[in-house]
Amino acid sequence: MGVPKRKVAHARQMERRSHLAISLPTLVECPHCHEPKLPHRVCPACGWYNGRQAIDLKPAGGSSAGEESA
């Protein structure tokens, strides 16, 4: 079984991991509402994908199910 003869320096360890850096996600403009969204996904602002309404979004700030009006 192979074992390292010497400790790997931190600089060499980071050289090996240099390609693992995190990059920002690519954003594209929604053709319907012009908001930024991830490519090949439903727009979180309007719910459109591929030229049609894919999901119906609930209005923001609506009353929760636990609250009742008196």
Order of alpha helices (4+ residues) and beta strands (2+ residues): alpha-beta-beta-beta-beta
